[in-house]
Amino acid sequence: MNTINCKGKLLSLEKPVVMGIVNATPDSFYEGHLDKGLNAIVHLAEKMIEQGAAIIDIGGQSTRPGSERINADEELKRVLPVIESLVKKFPGTFISIDTYHSEVAKQAVHAGAHIVNDISAGSMDAAMIPTVAAFKNVPYICMHMKGEPQHMQDLAVYEDVVKEVLDFFIIKTEACRLAGINDVIIDPGFGFAKNSSHNFTLLKNLAIFKMLHRPILAGLSRKATVYKTLGITAAEALNGTTVLNTIALMNGANILRVHDVKEAREAVELVNALNS
């Protein structure tokens, strides 16, 4: 679990790493989005790499609650130029493709992406898991979600959210193993078909998921649980995000998926110092 093989390049998770979010979409609230052009997106990625991001996660469509689904062709038009530019400019950086379309995953990996990050864990495209498995050494980030982004918050009902998410991962990681995926990273899916109470419960019990012996990704950056709890906006949620990222690290997170790399890296360094 301490090292994952990304197309022959080894990514060490001996210490937690930071994944920077790059949204190649026209509707991101964050800087560098598609409306500002390819150069702005590449510049944002460059800044994240300089601040210590080990992974750049490129997504071509919004998956926030109520977002509209776009097809694979449109998604490819958005993400492939970004991937190709980053591979050329930053060959030492690990790139993940954030998609639930198997065709997007396939073409993104051929273009240079090293990791597939799927919010649906294969449930929105049955070809996804076999597609990733066919690449052999491409890690798969498997996230828990109920339903699809458009209506997922209607399904935020659990008797025991920790047990249900854990049971989901027991089944999904075994399916991935049987398909031939060597490295599976689990993501509890904070905010995906979960309310704030569910998110806090999962965060408090994150260490339980270590029993699966898989790296854990925590994606809490600027989410509604942060800004609604504090009565602020997403744009004001950096400090709250850092607090929750720190808790995630102390409870066993191996990867922090964030908009703000510098602050996440500082949290990693301080928690490492505390634990050393």
C-alpha positions in Angstrom: 0.0 0.0 0.0 3.0 2.3 0.5 3.7 2.5 -3.2 1.4 2.4 -6.3 2.5 1.6 -9.8 1.4 4.3 -12.3 2.3 3.0 -15.7 5.7 1.9 -14.5 6.3 5.1 -12.5 6.2 4.5 -8.7 4.3 6.9 -6.5 5.2 6.6 -2.9 2.5 7.0 -0.3 4.8 6.4 2.6 3.8 9.9 3.5 0.5 11.5 2.5 0.5 13.4 -0.9 -1.6 16.2 -2.3 -3.7 16.0 -5.5 -4.5 19.3 -7.1 -7.9 19.8 -8.7 -7.9 21.2 -12.2 -11.4 21.7 -13.7 -11.4 21.9 -17.5 -15.0 23.0 -17.4 -16.8 26.2 -18.2 -18.6 26.4 -14.9 -15.9 26.0 -12.1 -16.0 28.4 -9.2 -12.3 28.1 -9.0 -9.5 29.9 -11.0 -8.1 28.5 -14.2 -11.3 27.1 -15.6 -12.0 26.5 -19.3 -13.5 29.9 -20.0 -10.1 31.4 -19.4 -8.4 29.2 -21.9 -5.9 26.4 -22.0 -3.0 28.6 -20.9 -4.8 29.5 -17.7 -5.5 25.9 -16.9 -1.8 24.9 -17.5 -0.7 27.9 -15.4 -2.9 26.8 -12.6 -1.5 23.3 -12.8 2.1 24.7 -12.8 1.4 26.7 -9.7 0.0 23.6 -7.9 3.1 21.5 -9.0 5.4 24.3 -7.7 3.5 24.2 -4.4 4.0 20.5 -4.0 1.2 18.7 -5.7 2.3 15.1 -6.5 -0.8 14.5 -8.6 -2.9 16.8 -10.9 -6.5 15.6 -11.3 -8.1 16.8 -14.5 -11.9 16.7 -14.9 -14.0 17.7 -17.9 -17.4 18.0 -16.3 -18.9 19.1 -13.0 -20.2 16.4 -10.7 -21.5 18.6 -7.9 -25.1 18.0 -6.8 -27.6 18.9 -9.5 -24.9 19.1 -12.3 -25.9 18.2 -15.8 -24.3 15.2 -17.4 -22.3 15.7 -20.6 -21.3 13.0 -23.2 -17.8 11.5 -23.6 -17.1 13.3 -26.8 -17.6 16.8 -25.2 -15.5 15.7 -22.2 -12.7 14.5 -24.4 -12.6 17.9 -26.2 -12.1 19.5 -22.8 -9.5 17.2 -21.2 -7.2 15.9 -23.9 -5.6 19.2 -24.7 -4.9 19.8 -21.0 -3.4 16.3 -20.5 -1.2 16.6 -23.6 0.0 20.0 -22.5 0.8 18.9 -19.0 2.5 15.7 -20.0 4.8 17.7 -22.4 5.6 20.5 -19.9 5.7 18.5 -16.6 6.8 14.9 -17.5 7.6 14.1 -13.9 4.1 14.8 -12.5 1.5 12.2 -12.0 -1.8 13.0 -13.8 -5.2 11.5 -13.1 -8.3 11.7 -15.2 -11.5 12.4 -13.3 -14.2 10.7 -15.3 -17.0 8.1 -15.2 -16.8 7.5 -19.0 -14.6 4.5 -19.9 -13.9 6.0 -23.4 -12.6 9.2 -21.7 -10.5 7.1 -19.3 -9.1 5.1 -22.2 -8.1 8.0 -24.4 -6.8 10.0 -21.4 -4.5 7.2 -20.4 -3.2 6.9 -24.0 -2.6 10.7 -24.0 -0.5 10.4 -20.8 -2.7 10.2 -17.8 -1.4 7.7 -15.1 -4.5 7.3 -12.8 -8.2 6.9 -13.4 -10.5 8.7 -10.8 -14.1 7.5 -11.1 -16.8 9.0 -8.9 -19.2 6.2 -9.8 -16.8 3.2 -9.1 -17.9 1.7 -12.4 -21.7 2.0 -11.8 -22.3 4.7 -14.5 -20.3 2.8 -17.2 -20.1 -1.0 -17.0 -17.0 -0.9 -19.3 -15.0 1.2 -16.9 -13.5 -1.5 -14.6 -12.5 -3.8 -17.5 -11.0 -0.8 -19.4 -8.8 0.2 -16.4 -7.9 -3.5 -15.8 -6.7 -3.8 -19.4 -4.1 -1.2 -18.8 -2.5 -3.4 -16.1 -0.5 -0.7 -14.2 -3.1 2.1 -14.0 -4.4 2.7 -10.5 -8.1 3.2 -10.1 -9.7 5.6 -7.6 -13.0 4.0 -6.6 -15.4 6.4 -4.9 -18.6 5.7 -3.0 -21.7 7.4 -4.3 -25.4 6.5 -4.6 -27.2 7.2 -7.8 -25.9 10.0 -10.1 -24.8 13.6 -9.4 -28.1 15.1 -10.7 -30.2 13.4 -8.0 -27.7 11.9 -5.5 -28.7 14.1 -2.5 -32.2 12.6 -2.6 -30.5 9.3 -1.8 -28.6 10.5 1.3 -30.3 8.0 3.7 -28.3 5.5 5.7 -28.9 3.3 8.8 -25.2 3.2 9.4 -23.2 5.2 6.9 -19.8 3.8 8.0 -20.9 0.2 7.7 -22.7 0.8 4.4 -19.7 2.5 2.8 -17.3 -0.1 4.2 -19.5 -2.9 2.8 -19.6 -1.1 -0.6 -15.8 -1.0 -0.7 -15.4 -4.6 0.3 -17.5 -5.6 -2.7 -16.0 -3.1 -5.1 -12.3 -3.7 -4.3 -12.8 -7.4 -4.7 -14.5 -6.8 -8.1 -11.5 -4.7 -9.1 -9.0 -7.3 -7.9 -10.8 -10.1 -9.9 -10.9 -7.9 -13.0 -7.1 -7.4 -12.7 -6.6 -3.9 -11.3 -3.5 -4.0 -9.1 -3.8 -0.7 -7.3 -7.2 0.5 -6.0 -7.5 3.7 -4.0 -10.7 4.2 -2.0 -12.6 7.5 -1.7 -15.5 7.7 0.8 -17.1 10.3 -1.4 -17.6 13.1 1.1 -20.7 15.1 -0.1 -21.8 12.6 -2.7 -25.2 11.3 -1.6 -24.3 12.3 1.9 -25.3 15.2 4.2 -23.0 17.0 6.7 -23.8 14.6 9.5 -22.8 11.6 7.3 -19.6 13.4 6.2 -18.6 14.2 9.8 -19.3 10.6 10.8 -17.2 9.2 8.0 -14.4 11.6 8.7 -14.4 10.8 12.4 -14.3 7.0 11.6 -12.0 7.2 8.6 -9.4 5.0 10.2 -11.8 2.1 10.1 -11.3 2.0 6.3 -7.6 1.1 6.9 -8.7 -2.5 7.4 -9.1 -2.7 3.6 -5.4 -2.2 3.2 -5.9 0.3 0.4 -4.8 3.9 0.1 -7.5 6.4 1.2 -8.3 9.6 -0.7 -10.1 12.4 1.1 -11.9 15.0 -1.0 -13.2 17.7 1.4 -12.0 20.8 -0.4 -14.4 23.7 -0.2 -17.5 21.4 0.0 -20.9 22.3 1.4 -20.1 20.6 4.7 -17.4 23.2 5.3 -19.1 26.3 4.2 -22.7 25.5 5.3 -21.5 24.5 8.7 -19.6 27.8 9.1 -22.3 29.9 7.4 -19.9 31.2 4.7 -19.4 30.7 0.9 -17.2 28.2 -0.9 -14.8 31.0 -1.8 -14.3 31.6 1.9 -13.9 28.0 2.9 -10.1 27.6 2.8 -9.5 27.7 6.5 -12.3 25.2 7.2 -11.1 22.9 4.5 -7.6 22.9 6.0 -9.1 22.0 9.4 -11.0 19.0 7.9 -8.0 18.0 5.8 -5.9 17.9 9.0 -8.4 15.7 10.7 -8.4 13.4 7.7 -4.6 13.1 7.8 -4.7 12.3 11.5 -7.3 9.6 10.8 -5.3 7.9 8.0 -5.8 9.7 4.7 -3.1 9.0 2.2 -4.1 11.5 -0.5 -5.8 14.9 -0.1 -7.7 16.1 -3.2 -7.7 19.9 -3.0 -8.1 23.2 -4.7 -5.5 24.8 -2.5 -2.2 22.9 -2.6 0.0 25.1 -0.5 -2.2 24.9 2.6 -2.7 21.2 2.1 1.0 20.5 1.9 1.6 22.5 5.0 -1.0 20.4 6.8 0.7 17.2 5.6 4.1 18.5 6.8 2.8 19.4 10.2 1.0 16.1 10.8 4.1 14.3 9.6 6.2 16.2 12.2 3.6 15.4 14.9 3.7 11.7 14.1 7.5 11.4 13.6 
